[in-house]
Amino acid sequence: MSQTQGIIALGGAVVGLFALKSTIFTVEPGHAAIKFSKFTGVGSEIYKEGWHFKIPYFENPIIYNIQTKPRQIKASTANKDMQNVILTVRVLHRPYSDKLPYIYRTLGTDYDEKVLPSIVNETMRSVVAQYTAAQLLSQRDQVSFKIRSSLAERAELFKIAIDDVSITELTFGKDYLEAVEAKQVAQQDAERSKFIVEQAREAKKSIIIKASAEAKSIELVGKNALQNPAYLEIRKIEYAKEIGAILADSRNHIMLPSNILKMDATQSIN
């Protein structure tokens, strides 16, 4: 074989490989494809993962990702109490793989961009309007489930499957937050006032008990003095000891006559 023949053969092989490559398209795992023909339009056959043949120039593959994909959508709406609620949900969605021709004809390849924002916002508004602020906070799972059920029903009309819906963010408007803060301050003030009142009641009880004890003590001293005059002498000695102890601890030296410490309890007061 001459050099010229070799070059021709190599060129033919390259052209053949290029022609063969142009007749094959690959569908990756987690994807599916349909074909658009310039003769018959969008075909009804669904091509799964692997190699598939096409007619160059006349047929073009349209490949869809049929894996579950997440999408976050944020909406501002009003709840049952007409309070502003800012809600963000995470939606897991995918196209119906057996309905790809219909999806391509009606929505194209960016079906999720065209459909999900509008139907998710509409669904969130209709569901949130059924709950109060307290219910939205305490029944979050129930709210998510209701949004998912309603959204799945709406998305089915567009041949989109909803696998899961979860609330990732739930906040309220400025007016509601200020009202909650004011309520908390009022509750704290009420608790503080209640504590002060309880303190006053306890102080009153303490004063009453102390006064009763002092009255009882005076009554007992009077009875003992009437029944036993020596009782006063004993009390006089105890008081003298207390006074002496106080003066002994003082830095100032005070000289007192003995008759001051030995008071005559039986002396009448003029």
C-alpha positions as CSV (number, residue, x, y, z in Angstrom):
1,M,0.0,0.0,0.0
2,S,1.4,3.4,-1.0
3,Q,1.6,6.4,1.3
4,T,-1.3,8.1,-0.5
5,Q,-3.6,5.1,0.0
6,G,-2.7,5.0,3.7
7,I,-3.6,8.7,4.1
8,I,-6.9,8.1,2.3
9,A,-7.7,5.1,4.5
10,L,-7.0,7.1,7.6
11,G,-9.1,9.9,6.4
12,G,-11.9,7.6,5.6
13,A,-11.7,6.0,9.1
14,V,-11.8,9.5,10.7
15,V,-14.8,10.5,8.6
16,G,-16.5,7.1,9.5
17,L,-16.0,7.6,13.2
18,F,-17.3,11.1,13.0
19,A,-20.4,9.9,11.1
20,L,-20.9,7.1,13.6
21,K,-20.6,9.5,16.5
22,S,-23.1,11.9,15.0
23,T,-25.7,9.0,14.8
24,I,-25.4,8.2,18.6
25,F,-26.5,10.1,21.6
26,T,-25.9,9.2,25.3
27,V,-28.4,9.3,28.1
28,E,-26.7,9.6,31.5
29,P,-28.1,7.8,34.7
30,G,-30.9,9.7,36.3
31,H,-31.9,11.2,32.9
32,A,-34.4,10.4,30.1
33,A,-34.7,11.7,26.6
34,I,-37.2,12.2,23.7
35,K,-36.4,12.9,20.1
36,F,-37.6,15.7,17.9
37,S,-37.8,14.9,14.2
38,K,-38.0,17.5,11.5
39,F,-40.4,15.1,9.7
40,T,-42.7,14.0,12.5
41,G,-42.2,16.4,15.3
42,V,-41.8,15.3,19.0
43,G,-41.8,11.6,19.3
44,S,-43.7,9.6,21.9
45,E,-40.9,7.2,22.7
46,I,-38.9,7.6,26.0
47,Y,-35.2,6.8,25.9
48,K,-33.6,5.7,29.1
49,E,-30.0,5.7,30.1
50,G,-27.5,4.3,27.6
51,W,-26.6,4.8,23.9
52,H,-29.3,5.4,21.3
53,F,-29.3,6.1,17.6
54,K,-30.5,9.2,15.8
55,I,-30.6,10.4,12.2
56,P,-28.0,13.3,11.9
57,Y,-29.5,16.7,11.2
58,F,-33.0,15.4,11.0
59,E,-33.4,14.2,14.6
60,N,-32.3,16.0,17.8
61,P,-32.4,14.4,21.3
62,I,-34.0,16.4,24.1
63,I,-32.6,15.2,27.5
64,Y,-34.4,15.8,30.8
65,N,-33.0,15.3,34.3
66,I,-35.6,13.1,36.0
67,Q,-33.9,13.0,39.4
68,T,-35.5,14.6,42.4
69,K,-34.3,18.2,42.6
70,P,-34.7,20.8,45.4
71,R,-36.0,24.3,45.0
72,Q,-36.5,27.0,47.6
73,I,-39.4,29.4,47.2
74,K,-40.2,32.4,49.4
75,A,-43.6,34.0,49.8
76,S,-45.1,36.8,51.9
77,T,-48.8,36.2,52.8
78,A,-51.4,36.8,55.6
79,N,-52.5,34.2,58.1
80,K,-56.0,33.7,59.7
81,D,-55.4,36.7,62.0
82,M,-54.5,38.9,59.0
83,Q,-50.9,39.1,60.2
84,N,-48.1,39.3,57.7
85,V,-46.2,35.9,57.4
86,I,-42.9,35.4,55.6
87,L,-42.6,31.8,54.6
88,T,-39.8,29.9,52.8
89,V,-40.4,26.3,51.7
90,R,-38.0,23.7,50.2
91,V,-39.8,21.7,47.4
92,L,-38.4,18.4,46.1
93,H,-39.8,17.8,42.6
94,R,-39.2,15.9,39.4
95,P,-41.0,15.5,36.1
96,Y,-43.1,12.4,35.2
97,S,-40.6,10.5,33.1
98,D,-43.5,9.0,31.0
99,K,-44.9,12.4,30.3
100,L,-41.8,14.1,28.8
101,P,-43.3,14.6,25.4
102,Y,-46.3,16.5,26.9
103,I,-44.0,18.5,29.2
104,Y,-41.8,19.5,26.2
105,R,-44.8,20.5,24.1
106,T,-46.5,22.6,26.8
107,L,-43.7,23.9,29.0
108,G,-40.3,23.2,27.4
109,T,-37.2,22.1,29.2
110,D,-37.4,24.8,31.9
111,Y,-40.8,23.6,33.2
112,D,-39.9,24.1,36.9
113,E,-39.0,27.8,36.3
114,K,-42.4,28.4,34.6
115,V,-44.7,26.4,36.9
116,L,-43.3,26.0,40.5
117,P,-43.0,29.7,41.6
118,S,-46.7,30.5,40.8
119,I,-48.3,27.3,42.1
120,V,-46.2,27.2,45.2
121,N,-47.0,30.8,46.1
122,E,-50.7,30.2,45.5
123,T,-50.7,27.0,47.6
124,M,-48.8,28.6,50.5
125,R,-51.3,31.6,50.6
126,S,-54.3,29.3,50.6
127,V,-52.9,27.1,53.4
128,V,-51.4,29.8,55.6
129,A,-54.7,31.7,55.6
130,Q,-56.3,28.8,57.5
131,Y,-54.0,29.0,60.6
132,T,-53.4,31.6,63.3
133,A,-49.9,32.6,64.3
134,A,-49.8,30.3,67.3
135,Q,-51.0,27.4,65.1
136,L,-48.3,28.0,62.5
137,L,-45.6,27.8,65.2
138,S,-47.1,24.8,67.1
139,Q,-48.4,22.8,64.1
140,R,-45.5,23.3,61.6
141,D,-45.5,19.6,60.5
142,Q,-49.2,19.7,59.8
143,V,-48.8,22.9,57.8
144,S,-46.0,21.4,55.7
145,F,-48.1,18.3,55.1
146,K,-51.1,20.3,54.0
147,I,-49.0,22.4,51.6
148,R,-47.5,19.3,50.1
149,S,-50.9,17.7,49.6
150,S,-52.3,20.8,47.9
151,L,-49.2,21.4,45.9
152,A,-49.0,17.8,44.6
153,E,-52.6,18.1,43.4
154,R,-51.8,21.3,41.5
155,A,-48.5,20.1,40.1
156,E,-50.0,16.9,38.8
157,L,-51.9,19.0,36.2
158,F,-48.5,19.9,34.8
159,K,-47.1,16.4,35.1
160,I,-44.7,17.3,37.9
161,A,-44.3,15.0,40.9
162,I,-43.8,16.6,44.3
163,D,-41.8,14.2,46.6
164,D,-41.6,16.4,49.7
165,V,-42.2,19.9,51.1
166,S,-40.6,21.3,54.2
167,I,-40.8,24.7,55.8
168,T,-37.3,26.1,56.2
169,E,-38.1,29.6,57.4
170,L,-41.2,31.0,59.2
171,T,-41.2,34.6,60.4
172,F,-43.8,37.2,61.1
173,G,-44.1,40.9,60.2
174,K,-42.8,43.8,62.3
175,D,-46.2,44.6,63.8
176,Y,-46.6,41.0,65.1
177,L,-43.0,40.9,66.5
178,E,-43.6,44.3,68.3
179,A,-46.9,43.0,69.7
180,V,-45.2,39.8,71.0
181,E,-42.4,41.9,72.6
182,A,-45.0,44.2,74.3
183,K,-46.9,41.1,75.6
184,Q,-43.7,39.7,77.0
185,V,-42.8,43.0,78.8
186,A,-46.4,43.2,80.2
187,Q,-46.1,39.6,81.5
188,Q,-42.8,40.4,83.1
189,D,-44.3,43.5,84.7
190,A,-47.2,41.5,86.0
191,E,-44.9,38.8,87.5
192,R,-42.8,41.6,89.1
193,S,-45.9,43.2,90.6
194,K,-47.2,39.8,91.8
195,F,-43.8,39.2,93.5
196,I,-43.9,42.6,95.2
197,V,-47.5,41.9,96.5
198,E,-46.4,38.5,97.8
199,Q,-43.4,40.2,99.6
200,A,-45.8,42.7,101.2
201,R,-48.1,40.0,102.3
202,E,-45.2,38.0,103.9
203,A,-43.9,41.2,105.6
204,K,-47.4,41.9,107.0
205,K,-47.6,38.3,108.3
206,S,-44.2,38.7,109.9
207,I,-45.2,42.0,111.6
208,I,-48.4,40.5,112.9
209,I,-46.6,37.4,114.2
210,K,-43.9,39.6,115.9
211,A,-46.5,41.9,117.4
212,S,-48.5,38.9,118.7
213,A,-45.3,37.4,120.2
214,E,-44.4,40.7,121.9
215,A,-48.0,41.1,123.3
216,K,-47.8,37.6,124.6
217,S,-44.5,38.2,126.2
218,I,-45.7,41.4,127.9
219,E,-48.8,39.5,129.1
220,L,-46.6,36.7,130.6
221,V,-44.3,39.2,132.2
222,G,-47.2,40.9,133.9
223,K,-48.7,37.7,135.1
224,N,-45.4,36.5,136.5
225,A,-44.8,39.8,138.2
226,L,-48.2,39.7,139.9
227,Q,-47.7,36.1,141.0
228,N,-44.0,36.3,142.0
229,P,-42.4,39.7,142.9
230,A,-39.0,38.1,142.8
231,Y,-39.4,37.6,139.0
232,L,-38.8,41.4,138.5
233,E,-35.7,41.2,140.6
234,I,-34.4,38.4,138.3
235,R,-35.2,40.4,135.2
236,K,-33.5,43.5,136.7
237,I,-30.3,41.5,137.2
238,E,-30.5,40.2,133.6
239,Y,-30.9,43.7,132.2
240,A,-28.0,44.9,134.4
241,K,-25.8,42.2,132.9
242,E,-26.8,43.1,129.4
243,I,-26.0,46.8,130.0
244,G,-22.7,45.9,131.6
245,A,-21.7,43.7,128.6
246,I,-22.5,46.6,126.2
247,L,-20.4,49.0,128.3
248,A,-17.5,46.6,128.6
249,D,-17.3,46.3,124.8
250,S,-17.3,50.1,124.4
251,R,-14.0,52.0,123.9
252,N,-15.3,54.8,126.1
253,H,-15.0,54.3,129.8
254,I,-18.2,55.3,131.6
255,M,-18.6,55.3,135.4
256,L,-22.2,54.7,136.5
257,P,-23.5,54.6,140.1
258,S,-24.6,51.2,141.2
259,N,-28.1,52.4,141.8
260,I,-28.6,53.0,138.1
261,L,-27.9,49.4,137.2
262,K,-29.8,48.1,140.3
263,M,-33.1,49.7,139.4
264,D,-35.9,49.3,141.8
265,A,-38.6,47.7,139.8
266,T,-41.1,48.1,142.6
267,Q,-40.6,51.9,142.7
268,S,-43.6,53.8,141.5
269,I,-43.4,56.1,138.5
270,N,-44.6,59.7,139.1
